[in-house]
Amino acid sequence: MTQIASERALWDITSGPDRIQQYLADPDAFLSQYGMSEEEKRFMKDRNVKALADQGHSHMLLMLFWVSVSGGFESLPEYLGSLNAPSQ
């Protein structure tokens, strides 16, 4: 895993409205800037916060990512449900 690269991507995505829109417009292009594994890219594109958390990624960054790309704080119940879902 390339945790430093993926956490940098999570941070950059959440760093402002322009970056959020860049990510949402073309996640593949955005994530290609980072030395992440294909699995990590897939987890981010799928918003699979459970898988990322299980790999040791920062829960704070994951929450900020979710809120940024999933409709704001109103989406927190869905985030918590995803985070607490059984591993697949």
Backbone as CSV, one residue per row, in Angstrom:
resi,resn,N_x,N_y,N_z,CA_x,CA_y,CA_z,C_x,C_y,C_z
1,MET,0.835,-1.187,0.000,0.000,0.000,0.000,0.880,1.249,0.000
2,THR,0.353,2.268,-0.550,1.056,3.538,-0.626,0.269,4.566,0.180
3,GLN,0.233,4.339,1.476,-0.617,5.127,2.356,-0.281,6.613,2.309
4,ILE,0.981,6.967,2.262,1.336,8.391,2.237,0.773,9.053,0.987
5,ALA,0.897,8.400,-0.157,0.387,8.967,-1.406,-1.131,9.091,-1.376
6,SER,-1.808,8.065,-0.890,-3.269,8.122,-0.885,-3.790,9.129,0.139
7,GLU,-3.112,9.253,1.268,-3.546,10.269,2.238,-3.273,11.669,1.712
8,ARG,-2.223,11.829,0.924,-1.965,13.128,0.292,-3.099,13.451,-0.686
9,ALA,-3.532,12.435,-1.443,-4.643,12.634,-2.377,-5.919,13.010,-1.620
10,LEU,-6.204,12.300,-0.529,-7.379,12.632,0.281,-7.307,14.071,0.773
11,TRP,-6.152,14.478,1.250,-5.965,15.852,1.736,-6.182,16.848,0.605
12,ASP,-5.563,16.570,-0.544,-5.678,17.505,-1.664,-7.116,17.619,-2.164
13,ILE,-7.826,16.516,-2.226,-9.224,16.545,-2.673,-10.036,17.459,-1.771
14,THR,-9.795,17.405,-0.474,-10.601,18.155,0.490,-10.096,19.570,0.743
15,SER,-9.090,20.009,-0.008,-8.462,21.304,0.291,-9.207,22.513,-0.269
16,GLY,-10.310,22.315,-0.945,-11.090,23.455,-1.416,-12.051,23.072,-2.520
17,PRO,-13.008,23.945,-2.796,-14.045,23.642,-3.785,-13.496,23.330,-5.177
18,ASP,-12.452,24.026,-5.596,-11.892,23.761,-6.922,-11.317,22.360,-7.009
19,ARG,-10.623,21.939,-5.961,-10.023,20.602,-5.954,-11.108,19.517,-5.893
20,ILE,-12.148,19.757,-5.123,-13.260,18.809,-5.065,-13.864,18.652,-6.454
21,GLN,-14.102,19.760,-7.133,-14.697,19.709,-8.472,-13.773,19.024,-9.473
22,GLN,-12.461,19.259,-9.366,-11.509,18.565,-10.245,-11.600,17.059,-10.045
23,TYR,-11.645,16.635,-8.798,-11.747,15.211,-8.508,-13.055,14.637,-9.036
24,LEU,-14.162,15.308,-8.747,-15.470,14.806,-9.174,-15.600,14.769,-10.696
25,ALA,-14.997,15.732,-11.382,-15.085,15.797,-12.840,-14.327,14.655,-13.507
26,ASP,-13.179,14.282,-12.950,-12.369,13.218,-13.558,-11.488,12.562,-12.496
27,PRO,-12.067,11.650,-11.709,-11.301,11.016,-10.639,-10.035,10.322,-11.129
28,ASP,-10.097,9.685,-12.291,-8.915,8.988,-12.803,-7.760,9.955,-13.052
29,ALA,-8.056,11.067,-13.700,-7.008,12.060,-13.969,-6.472,12.647,-12.663
30,PHE,-7.373,12.951,-11.749,-6.941,13.529,-10.474,-6.030,12.567,-9.729
31,LEU,-6.442,11.313,-9.608,-5.687,10.341,-8.822,-4.401,9.899,-9.507
32,SER,-4.294,10.117,-10.816,-3.079,9.720,-11.532,-1.863,10.543,-11.112
33,GLN,-2.086,11.638,-10.426,-0.994,12.500,-9.964,-0.242,11.915,-8.773
34,TYR,-0.785,10.865,-8.199,-0.254,10.314,-6.954,0.239,8.889,-7.198
35,GLY,1.224,8.462,-6.474,1.785,7.127,-6.631,0.993,6.084,-5.869
36,MET,-0.284,6.018,-6.163,-1.183,5.115,-5.440,-1.319,3.795,-6.186
37,SER,-1.655,2.753,-5.442,-1.944,1.468,-6.071,-3.294,1.561,-6.778
38,GLU,-3.508,0.675,-7.730,-4.790,0.628,-8.431,-5.926,0.318,-7.461
39,GLU,-5.634,-0.509,-6.470,-6.643,-0.855,-5.478,-7.080,0.377,-4.688
40,GLU,-6.123,1.185,-4.259,-6.454,2.406,-3.523,-7.264,3.366,-4.392
41,LYS,-6.870,3.500,-5.655,-7.635,4.367,-6.563,-9.074,3.882,-6.679
42,ARG,-9.253,2.580,-6.822,-10.595,2.007,-6.937,-11.398,2.271,-5.663
43,PHE,-10.760,2.078,-4.503,-11.453,2.333,-3.239,-11.911,3.784,-3.156
44,MET,-11.055,4.723,-3.574,-11.448,6.139,-3.523,-12.571,6.432,-4.500
45,LYS,-12.452,5.930,-5.720,-13.500,6.185,-6.716,-14.827,5.576,-6.288
46,ASP,-14.773,4.436,-5.605,-15.990,3.781,-5.108,-16.447,4.341,-3.762
47,ARG,-15.673,5.269,-3.204,-15.934,5.831,-1.872,-16.023,4.728,-0.824
48,ASN,-15.142,3.759,-0.957,-15.100,2.619,-0.048,-14.240,2.989,1.162
49,VAL,-14.826,3.789,2.037,-14.085,4.260,3.207,-13.773,3.123,4.169
50,LYS,-14.595,2.117,4.185,-14.346,0.954,5.052,-13.027,0.283,4.654
51,ALA,-12.837,0.021,3.376,-11.604,-0.628,2.916,-10.394,0.243,3.201
52,LEU,-10.508,1.541,2.982,-9.387,2.445,3.257,-9.087,2.509,4.755
53,ALA,-10.121,2.549,5.574,-9.920,2.561,7.025,-9.281,1.260,7.488
54,ASP,-9.729,0.145,6.920,-9.158,-1.151,7.291,-7.671,-1.242,6.942
55,GLN,-7.237,-0.438,5.975,-5.825,-0.413,5.595,-5.023,0.586,6.424
56,GLY,-5.679,1.250,7.360,-4.977,2.148,8.267,-5.002,3.614,7.903
57,HIS,-5.827,3.991,6.949,-5.899,5.398,6.565,-6.592,6.211,7.657
58,SER,-6.232,7.472,7.728,-6.740,8.392,8.735,-8.262,8.516,8.670
59,HIS,-8.914,8.258,9.787,-10.370,8.387,9.847,-10.798,9.830,9.639
60,MET,-10.016,10.770,10.096,-10.364,12.185,9.903,-10.319,12.544,8.423
61,LEU,-9.270,12.116,7.714,-9.194,12.386,6.280,-10.328,11.692,5.530
62,LEU,-10.645,10.482,5.931,-11.726,9.757,5.270,-13.063,10.459,5.464
63,MET,-13.309,10.963,6.661,-14.552,11.680,6.908,-14.606,12.972,6.084
64,LEU,-13.503,13.710,6.054,-13.463,14.940,5.256,-13.674,14.641,3.776
65,PHE,-13.049,13.578,3.299,-13.223,13.147,1.913,-14.693,12.848,1.638
66,TRP,-15.290,12.042,2.492,-16.691,11.660,2.295,-17.600,12.889,2.246
67,VAL,-17.450,13.762,3.219,-18.290,14.959,3.287,-18.080,15.830,2.044
68,SER,-16.853,15.908,1.589,-16.533,16.749,0.433,-17.118,16.232,-0.868
69,VAL,-17.150,14.923,-1.041,-17.560,14.372,-2.338,-18.945,13.727,-2.315
70,SER,-19.591,13.710,-1.151,-20.878,13.011,-1.046,-22.028,13.885,-0.586
71,GLY,-21.892,15.182,-0.700,-23.042,16.035,-0.430,-23.057,16.753,0.900
72,GLY,-21.946,16.832,1.569,-21.884,17.601,2.799,-22.191,16.798,4.041
73,PHE,-22.389,17.517,5.135,-22.574,16.872,6.434,-23.876,16.068,6.516
74,GLU,-24.819,16.349,5.626,-26.050,15.570,5.606,-25.776,14.102,5.280
75,SER,-24.623,13.837,4.661,-24.281,12.468,4.260,-23.549,11.687,5.359
76,LEU,-23.348,12.295,6.530,-22.615,11.606,7.597,-23.256,10.290,8.038
77,PRO,-24.596,10.190,8.138,-25.156,8.884,8.497,-24.775,7.782,7.498
78,GLU,-24.759,8.121,6.224,-24.350,7.145,5.210,-22.864,6.788,5.367
79,TYR,-22.045,7.797,5.656,-20.620,7.565,5.906,-20.436,6.599,7.068
80,LEU,-21.116,6.867,8.168,-20.975,6.005,9.342,-21.461,4.589,9.049
81,GLY,-22.547,4.490,8.280,-23.018,3.168,7.887,-22.003,2.428,7.040
82,SER,-21.367,3.155,6.107,-20.341,2.531,5.258,-19.132,2.124,6.072
83,LEU,-18.733,2.984,6.976,-17.551,2.708,7.791,-17.767,1.523,8.733
84,ASN,-18.979,1.374,9.191,-19.272,0.310,10.157,-19.845,-0.952,9.526
85,ALA,-19.907,-0.990,8.208,-20.415,-2.184,7.526,-19.429,-3.343,7.697
86,PRO,-19.933,-4.564,7.688,-19.015,-5.702,7.761,-18.068,-5.710,6.563
87,SER,-16.849,-6.148,6.775,-15.873,-6.250,5.696,-16.340,-7.281,4.689
88,GLN,-16.064,-7.006,3.424,-16.486,-7.937,2.373,-15.344,-8.822,1.946
